[in-house]
Amino acid sequence: MPSTQRRSRVCAVSYLNTVPLVWGALNGPQKGKIDLTFAVPSICATRVDEGVADAGILPVIEAARLGMETIPSIGIACRGKVRSILLFSKVPFDQVRTLAADTGSRTSVQLARIVLFRKFGADPLVFAAPPNLNDMLRSADAALLIGDAALAVDPAKVSHLCLDLGEEWLTLTGLPMVFALWAGRPGSLTPELVDLLQGSCQFGLQDLDRIIAEESGQRGFTHRLVDTYLRQQVDFELTNEHHEGLQTFLEFARELGNPVLTEASVLK
């Protein structure tokens, strides 16, 4: 690579579900070929929008709102129970008036609103809160945990009502749910960068045994939880059905309002 050629700047997410996507960039053939940093999903969106990063793992709600181009073949999705997007409530769900949310992923917040509205007729006031379940439920009727904070809580050991929002979305629509995609401003996802990101994911999916062994220890999760999560509950390779689910989600989100959405541009 010529010394005058700048490496692409990429912002990824520090959650467990992103590790396979960036594994090649951290440990494989793509290592050293991109400038990789980490942040929560909403901050990734800000960095890409402001031009600090050329690409990032963006919540699909933000990619659409900002009119970003996205890579259609890989992302973070599920087809049913996902385990890392959990909605807890201390009252019946049709009585939820306030929702404390970890707003690191605005997609998950909108998904919670959609499920509460369409299934239970509830339209709560949502406010941001640190991801501590007990503290959240002291100040609100319901609490949304996402990512590693959700994985750290065993729903079977919590006395409150709990919904897995991946499972709820499948029940509601019969479709997969897409949470995040690699995205960038129009023109920033060059063919070379797309190839690097796709290759990084493929390397990770071929090295899941090592990922599961290392990440379970580093994050304090059981080997079984991480194995089930990465092999069975998260989809990294996306199909036409995933994109149908994505469009349905964006339509439902527009109907609820806040935020105002535009169409995202999917790279062919």
C-alpha angles and dihedrals in degrees: 000000000000112000090234092060113095118223114241113260112230128185116203134179124257095220122114092247092065097054097089090051094056099031095103091049089052101037111004145060092303093058112125093012096096133038101240126194132167135228141141114286097259092051090049087057092052093049092051093044091051093047094246087120129032092212139005145174098264131186104251090237089060095043088055096043092051095043093239127171113242138198106244101200103063137032143110115297144136141211103212128329110027102172095208099075106063129169115200126189137184091200132046108286093244088060097052109127101160129038125193109205139185094231094198087111115038090188091065091048091054091046090054090050092049094050093046093048101041098039103031107018092239123139106181131189106255123211134173121256137166110266099261110126099206094047092046093052092048089063102032143033092240139019133208119210121187139182120355092350089062093044089054091061120073106214090203090062096049120091094211126090112269136194126190100218095206089058091044092052092052090049091048098047110010087234138107120260121233115204106174141008137187102262141172143170114283109288097013096096096078119188088251093054092045090052091050093050094045091047091049090055094047090051089051095049089052091051101047093127091063093041092052093047094048100039096047090057097042095047097040095241125132118261089239094054093050093043093051092043098050098036102038113014105043124059115207099172112065129214135191088269090058090053091049088054090048093053091048090051092050091049091051090046092052090051091054092045130209113114108042108228135210127189118279117223113236116208113236 
